[in-house]
Amino acid sequence: METLFKKHRMLISQVSLEIVREIAHSIAWEKPLVAIRGSRGVGKTTLMRQYIRTHYGTTAGEALYCVMDSMYFTNHSLLNLGENFHQMGGKHLFLDEVHKYPNWSKEIKEINDLYPDLKITFTGSSLLQILNADADLSRRVLSYTMEGLSFREYMHFYHHIEIPVYPLKEILANADQICDKVNAVCRPLKMFEEYIRVGYYPFYDGDETEYYSRIENVVSFIIDQEMVQFCGIDPAYTRKLKAMLLYLAANIPYEVNIAKLASYLELSKNTVLSYLSYMQKAELLHLLYSDNKSVSKMQKPDKIYLHNTNMLCALSADIQVGTVRECFAVSQLTVKHTVEYGKTQGDFKVDGRWTFEVGGQDKSFAQIADLPGSFILADSMEFPVGKKLPLWMVGLIY
């Protein structure tokens, strides 16, 4: 335990409190069991350490932070840790990357049964299936999903410009007033161009080449490690998954031809559909359907996008501006809303009530002129013109 206490103090004292992600204020940290899921690299570890430093200080005592792939757990069990920590007066156990510890769910459940006054907060992969874990945690765990930086958070994180969250409904109703407020404190277009290239992950340090290399490492880790562990992918097929992702990056937005994709990868159609589903759950792709209500497990998606524009820039050498626009809109809107493929009218339908066409500032309403609740999201605009809104505005919704 003394080893863990020393590591706790060292790791918590190193974390900066200069900028804290918005999600930190939404998490009910005081609940007995809290899970924070998310893709590798989005900042789960930093978020947890920031909360500990703010509420418990840097010294282990009431709180203890543990990384679950620590050498300590090669000859100590999580259950034993929980027992000892509780006996020492511990009140809140923080477990980082819990999926790296075998039987984590069973032991967390047992700790919760034995010591109901000991709070446990843990982080895990976006593929972590809490509801289907070995132990029945579904009724106990309060689960949150952490995304990468929104455009709004990027402005705060890298440029120290604070813009409040604006729900989509408010953006659509009051676009002029919101744009006036944003443009009064900054010029958003230049920062928007930066965000498209380097703004989604909170580890950009000014070196674009190094940043893209780290994104490629994140992608490789998700496919080689997490998808093998959680999805049952045969390690021999991880190269196929990477080939699929690179093929999609070069052809996005991809209007899906499963037969062609299966032929290219030398896989069956059903295997391709399964892999696409896994890659969406792993936050590598967004799959859009024209009707989410009737989507079956083995139904092909109508359109495929990479998960975010930074990943697209890292994996594709030749990117069309239209692809970037649509990828950005999907990556931001899907965090808070249900997004369907527009198919015949508009690019996207959101929450079944709004239709969006995405394009440049000269984009016309020809395709959606007769639709109620229709809007254009246009690039290279600082202010709206009627129902034609600046594309960057949907980056303010979280």
Sequence and secondary structure as in RCSB ss.txt:
>XXXX:A:sequence
METLFKKHRMLISQVSLEIVREIAHSIAWEKPLVAIRGSRGVGKTTLMRQYIRTHYGTTAGEALYCVMDSMYFTN
HSLLNLGENFHQMGGKHLFLDEVHKYPNWSKEIKEINDLYPDLKITFTGSSLLQILNADADLSRRVLSYTMEGLS
FREYMHFYHHIEIPVYPLKEILANADQICDKVNAVCRPLKMFEEYIRVGYYPFYDGDETEYYSRIENVVSFIIDQ
EMVQFCGIDPAYTRKLKAMLLYLAANIPYEVNIAKLASYLELSKNTVLSYLSYMQKAELLHLLYSDNKSVSKMQK
PDKIYLHNTNMLCALSADIQVGTVRECFAVSQLTVKHTVEYGKTQGDFKVDGRWTFEVGGQDKSFAQIADLPGSF
ILADSMEFPVGKKLPLWMVGLIY
>XXXX:A:secstr
 HHHHHHHHHHHHH   S   GGGGTS TTSSEEEEEE TTSSHHHHHHHHHHHHH SS SSEEEEETTSGGGGS
S HHHHHHHHHHTT  EEEEESGGGSTTHHHHHHHHHHH TTSEEEEEEETT  GGGSSS  TTT EEEEE    
HHHHHHHHH        HHHHHHSHHHHHHHHHHH  HHHHHHHHHHH SSTT  S HHHHHHHHHHHHHHIIII
IHHHHH   GGGHHHHHHHHHHHHHH SEE  HHHHHHHHT  HHHHHHHHHHHHHTTSEEEE S GGG  TT  
 SEEEESSHHHHHHH SS  HHHHHHHHHHHHHHHHS EEE TTSSSEEETTTEEEEEE TT  STTTTT TTEE
EEESS SS BTTEEEGGGGGG  
